[in-house]
Amino acid sequence: MSAATEPTPGWPGSVALLLASSTGGVGQHVRSVARGLAAAGTTVLVCGPAATEEQFDFTAAGARFQPVEIPANPTPADARAVAALRRALAANPVDVVHAHGLRAGLVAVLARPAAPVVVTWHNAVLAGGVRGALSRLVERVVARGARVALGASADLVDRATALGAADARLAPVAAPTLPAPRRRRAAVRAEFGVQGEQPLVVSVGRLHPQKRYDVLIDAAARWRARVPPPVVVIAGSGPAYLPLAARISAARAPVTLLGHRTDVADLLAGADLAVVTSDWEARQLFAQEALRAGVPLVATAVGGLPELVGDAAVLVPPGDVDAVDAAVRALLDDPQRRAELGRRGAARAATWPTEADTVATLGALYAELAPRAAGPPAPDAGTSATGQR
């Protein structure tokens, strides 16, 4: 490899990546960032619940791990999490603390580390009542307490700015690249009893009210009369499993809850259509995965999804069963339109920031906040130098 084509060296400092309870996108993103930073020469410490290490294996990605139990919702136990983070940082001093999500951001801000704090806002606050009011208070504390607020979508950047963030920037979250499918399309479809020209509709995500799988289930119940009727599968785990299972049974909807799956690439290889029905998303990982795989997508026009997919997906209003029903029917009846969307999706995905781009952007931010971590300044012009910058 010539000098002109050698990759730019990574940031040689140290960073603590902090996350709260996660079974989905945030955990995957932190693992991706940890792996990329470590490979580029950064010393990475991941702090979070022990269960996240068990699921995402940050140590295998090249990071050290220290347990800091941060539950999904604010509780008095947050004081213990703050103390645990302080102990972890005292034992493992770092140049930058980067928290992912508002829950982790609150703990990082309250811990008041000597290192600058960066917080990535991955989700919007959708809850109402007392819980929503508490979450909005957390937003304000985090926005004003972080040195830099990073928004995974433009609306999150605007929200952080409105709440008093001194420095809010857009930082798109790239979906980790899926491995190649392990099974042929026919084998995947056979697992779910899909026969002949019968369509397979796939959705992937946490079973959480935000995802509005009730909308997909209600729409799917209307498809029983189609010939042939589509098979609908939802991969994911979460607190909404029992209510969704009851809804499927009551509506006699042709929907199967698959639970947590590690073969999303296989599911997409067997799919005719992907659907996202969320009330809000930033850059939803499954939407990215579907477009990269060339699978036509129906998604809600919320949060960062319109800017993510452009004209490469069919967008519908949130919470609208009729709109989801009509969009899916139209695509199932038009194979040429599905093929065109598949081509557009793959082309659109090729324009997105990659995992490597995300890591490079973060490395540049860390160097900006902690320039001394990069070592001594470069020699003045005209001075002999033997090292690389």
N, C-alpha and C positions, 0 to 999 in steps of 0.2 A: 504494500500500500504506500503510495507516495505521500510526502508531507502535506501536500495540498488537499488530500482526501482523508487525512487522519481525523478521527472524531475529536471534538473539543473536550479537554479534560473536565471532569466533573468538579463540583464544589468540595474541597477537602476538609470542611468543618464537620461539626456534629449537630444532630438534630434529634429532638424527641417528638415522635408522632403519637398523639393522644387520641383515643376514641372511646366512646361509651359502648353499651351493649349493642351489638350489630350481628345480624345474620345474613345481610345482603350487600347492597351496593357500597355502603361506606366502608365496610370491612374489606371488600374486594379492592376498593380504590387504595386504601391504606397499604394493603399488601403489595399492590402494583407499584406504588410510590416507594415503599421500603426497598423492594427488590431493585428498582432502577437506580435509586440513590446509592445503595450499597455497592452495586456493580460499578458505579461511576467514581467510587472512592470516598463517599461520605460515610461517617460513622453514624449509625442509625439505632436509636433506642425506641421501641414501641411500648407504650403504656396503655393498659386497658384491662377489661375484665378477663379473668383466666379463660372463660369460655370462648373469647375471641381468638386467643392463641390456639386453643384446641381446634377451632374450625378453620382458621386461616393460616396457621403455622408460619408466623412471621419470622421465627428463627431460621426456618428453612429458606426464607427469602434473603437471609444475610443480616438480619437485625438481631439485637438483643431484646429481650422482653422482660418487663417488670409488671406484675399485676397491680392494677389500680381499679378497684371495683366501682364503676360508674353505672348505676341503673338507668333504664330508659327514661324514667320520669323523675323529676326533682323530689328528693326525700331528705329527712334529717341526716341520712347516711352520707350526704354530699360532704359534710364536714370531715368524715373519715377519708373520703376520696381526696380531698384537698391535702390532708396530712400525708396520705400515702404518696401523692405526687411529689410533695416537698421532699419526702425521704428518698424517693427514687432519683430526683434531680440532685440531691445532695451527694448521693453515692455515685451518680453518673452525670457530672456537669456537662452541659451542652451549650452550644452557641445560639440555638434558636429552638423555641417550643412551638410546634405546629399542631393545633387541636382541630379535629374534624367533627363538625356538628355542634349545635348549640349546647348540648349537655356537656360535652368535653370542653367546649369553649368556656363555659361558666367555671368549671373546675380549674382550668388553666389560669383564667383571669383572677380568681379568688386566691390561688396559690401565690400570686405575685412573684414569679421567678425573676432572677436577675437577667435572664436572657429575654430578648424581645419575643412577644407572643403573636403568632399568626393564627387566625381562625378561618377555616373554610366553612361557609354556610352551604349545606347540602340540601336543606329542606325548608319549606315555608311553614309557618304556624297556621294550622287550619282549625284547631280545636276552639270551641267556645266556652262560655261559662268560667268557672273558677280556674280550671286547668288552662284555658286559653289566656286568661288574664295573667296567670303566673308565667306562662311561656313568653308572653310579650314583654314582661318585666325582664326575663332572662335575656331576650333579644337586646334590650336596651343596655343592660349591664355589659354584655359581650361586645356590642358594637362600640361602646365607649372605652372599654378596657383593653381591647386588642390594638397592637401597633398597626397591623394590617388586617382588613377583612377581605377575604376572597369569596366571591359569589360564583356558584356553579352555573348560574344563568343570570341574564341581565336584570330580571326582576328582583333577584336576591341582592345584587349590587345596589340597586335603587333603594331597597328596603334598609340595608345597612347604612347607607348614606343618610336616609331620612331620620334614622335613629341616632345619628351623631357620630358615625365612624369617621375618624380623621383621614383615613386612607382606605378606600374601598375599590377593589379591582375585579375584573372578570377573569375567572380561571376555570375554563371548561374542563370537566372531568371526563377523561377518555376511558371508554370501556376496555378492560383487558381483552386482548385478542383471544378468541376461542380456539381451542385445538381443532384439528380436522375431525370430522365425524368418524366414529369408529364403526358404525353400522351402515349398511345400505338403506336407501329410502324404503324399500319394500319391507325390510326387517323391522324398521321403526314403526311403520304403519300396521304391521301385523300384530305388534305388541298391544295395540289399542283396538284391534278388531276392525280396522278400516279395510273395506273391501272395494275392489275395482275402482270406479271413478268417485267413490265417496270422498268428500273433502275432509281434511284434518285442519282444525283451527287451534292455534296454540297461543297461550299467554303465560308469561313467567314473571313472578314477583312475590314479595311478601304477602301473606294473607292478612291484610290490614285494611281497615275501613277506607283509608285514603285511596286504595287501589280500585275501589268501587267494582269489585267482582260481582256484586249483586246486579249491576247493570248488564254485564255480560251474561250472567245466568238467566235473567229475565228475557233477554233477547234470544238466547239459545233455545229457550222453551218454545219459542215461536217457530223454530226451524225443524221441529219434529215432523211437520207435514211436508217438508221438502223431499224431493225425490232426485237423488238419494239424500237422506238426512246427514248433515255434517256431524262429525265427532269432534267434540271440544274438550281440550285438556288444559288444566291450569297447574303449573309446576310452582311449588313454593310452600313454605310453612309459616305459621304465625298465629296470632291470637284470634283471628276471625274464622278459623277452620270449622268449628262446630256450627256457628250460625250459617255459614255458607253451605255446609253439608245438609243442614236442615232445609235450606232454601231450595237446593237442587232436588231434594226428595219431594218437597211439597209441590214444586213446579213441574216435576217429572222432566227436568231439563236434561238433554244429552251431554252432560258435563261430568268429567272425572277430575277430582282433586288428586294430584299425583304425589303431593308432599315434596320435600326437598329433593332436588335432582342435581346431579353433577354432569349430566349429559345433554346440556342445552344445545350444543352443536348437533347432536343426533336428532333432537326434537325438531330443530329448524330444518334439518335435511329431509324430514318426513312431512313437513308442514306445507299446506297450500296457502295459508293466510296466518298472519300474526295480528293480535289485537291488544291494545292498551286502553283501559277505560278509566284511568286515574282522574281524581279531582285536581291533582297538581303533580307536576314532575319538573325537575331541572333538565338533566340530560339522561333520561332513564336508560339504564344499561341494556335492558332487553330491546328497547326500540333501536339502540345502536347495533346490537347483535343481529336483529332481524334484517336491517338494511344492509349490513355488511354481508350477510348470507344471501342477499338477493331475494328475500321473502317479502311479498307485498304486505303492507302494514296499514291497519286502521287504528288511529290514535286520537285521543282527545286534544283539542286545541287549548292547552293550558301551559302555564309556566314557560319553560324553555323549549318545549317540544316543537312549536312552529318554527323557531329559528334553527332548530336542530335538523328537521326533516325537509324544510322547504316545500317544494312541489313533488317530493318523492314518496309521499304517503297521502292517504285520504284522512283528512282531519274532520272531527265531529265535535259538537258541543259536549261539555261534561254533564254527566247525570242524565243523558237523553237516550232512553232505551230505543225509541223510534229511530233516532239517527244512526245508532249502532246497527240496528236491525237492517235498515235500508242500505247502509254502506256495505255491510257484509254480503247481503243478498246480491247487490249489484256486482260486486267483484266475483262472487262465486258463479254468477251467470255470464261472466265475460273473461274467459281465459286470456284473451289478447291484452286486455287492460291489466290483468295481473302480471303478465310477462313484462309489459312496459314498465309497470311500477317496480318490478324486481330489478330491471336494468337501471332505472333512475336511482333506486335506492343504493345499489352498489356504487354508482358514480358519485352520488352525494357523500357516501361514507368515505370515499377516497379523499375528500377535501377536509375531513375533520382532523383536529390535532391527534397525534398518536400518543401512546403511553410515553414514548421517548421524548416527545415534545413537552408533555406535562412535566416530566422530571427535569428537563432542561429549564423550563420556566421557573419551577420552584427553586432549583439550584441558583439561578440568577437572582431571585428574590432574597434567598438566604444570604447570598454574598453581599447584596445591597444592605441588609440589616445588620450583618455581622462581618464587615470587611476584614477585620483582623484575623478571622478564622482562615482566610486564604493565604496567610503567611506574609513575609516581608514584601514591601512594595517593589515593583519592577525597577531595574536600574534606569537611570536617566538616559536619554537618547545619546548615542555616541559612546556609552560605557560598555565595555566588553561584558557579555553575558553568555553563560553556557547552558542555563536551564531553560525549560519551556515555561511560558506563562500558563 
